[in-house]
Amino acid sequence: MRKKLYIFGAHSRAQTLAVYLKYLYPEITVEGFLYDNEEPNPAKIEEVPVIYLEQKPVSDLSLHTDVPVFLGTRGVYHEELTGKLKCLGFQEIHPVTVELDLKLRNAYLKKYFAEVGREFVKIDDLPKVCGSKHSPAGAISSAAVYVVRSAFDKPLRKRYREAPYETAIQAGAALTSKRLPEVCLTDDTGEHISDKNRQFCELTALYWIWKHAPEEILGLSHYRRHFLLPEDWVRRMDANGIDVILPTPLYVAPSLAGNYKNRHDSEDWEHMMQCLKEREAETWEEAVDFFRGNLYSPCNMLIMRRNVLDDLCSWLFPLLFQVAEHRGQREDPYQNRYPGFLSERLITFFIEKNREKYRVVYADKNFLP
């Protein structure tokens, strides 16, 4: 690893990349965060300058074009940025692909968990279990990962073939008469909250799964995001007493609370914390401390044994209902999804506060363009 580098980008992805690189390679120095658009950015990020490339020629900015540049932006911009940086004279450019991000994230977590004396185990790390459905090595739990679909999903660039354990469910079905022909299940039957989908997103499917799904192990994923699991993942859970699989944690800055408040309405967060304090005063202080940290499992993705899912949902939904009833609807469709954004942090906190009770492992996830 070269000792000096630039990072293109100054928002969450770029800041997270800087944390991974500096933690894994203490000898490196981030010389600057680069950007080229009109979006507001701080002058510095932890004393590292944030540099607008369009203000002056590269030479006037005292930039060293022989220093590597890591692209800490969404992948859709990498090709354009690579061409632009080469035109400016930069010689070594490293797009941070999904694969590289996963590699850095897992290396960071392995080192971090070891240093704090915690166990970081992925489902892939557990030993393979011999046997099959036709020649079983003991009984195997029934399991399904429910893949959330919507009538408003944008099409995937390439067709995805669902795994045998994946079952599609249409979320927000109560809000539209359109039905997806390839999806048999909808979240608007029996006891449901399907009509809350514009705010609760995939959680309306989670609620339906909690109330109706028959399997012993229950999972939730998305049509663009799927867990990357070994073929015998259920057997590995059974053989090793695993209760929960969560997505590999993500680092966000400046903290879990601060990151939420920077990206969404901070009053939603404050009201959620106030509701938690009113409901569980003893849990509130633990939550405040946890949300000062930086790691959480994103996307409301999970796999849990039925008893764990029941514990989680019995705790989570009343809290979110209370927050949403008080905070109401938003005109901005994205920010209107605040109950779903809050739940990402809350799910991770719930598992953390019960980590002596449940055995947790992690799994990587994909993202389908």
Buried (B, 14 or more C-beta within 10 A) or exposed (E): EEEBBBBBBBBBBBBBBBBBBBBBEEEBBBBBBBBBEEEEBEEEBEEBBBBBBEEEEBEEBEBEBEBBBBBBBEBEBBEEBBEBBEEBEBEBBBBBEEEBBBEBBBEBBEBBBEEEEEEBBBBBEBEEBEBEEEEEEEEBEBBBBBBBBBBEBEEEEEEBEBBEBBBBBBBBBBBBEEEBEEBEBBBBEEEBBBBBBBBBBBBBBBBBBBBEBEBBBBBBBBBBBBBBBBEBBBBBBBBBEBBBBBBBBBBBBBBBBBBBBBBBBEEBBEBBBBBBBEEBEEBBEBBEEBBEBBBBBBBBBBBBBBEBBEBBBEBBBEBBBBBBEEBEEBEEEEEBBBBBBBBBBBBBBBBBBBEEEBBBBBBBBEEEE
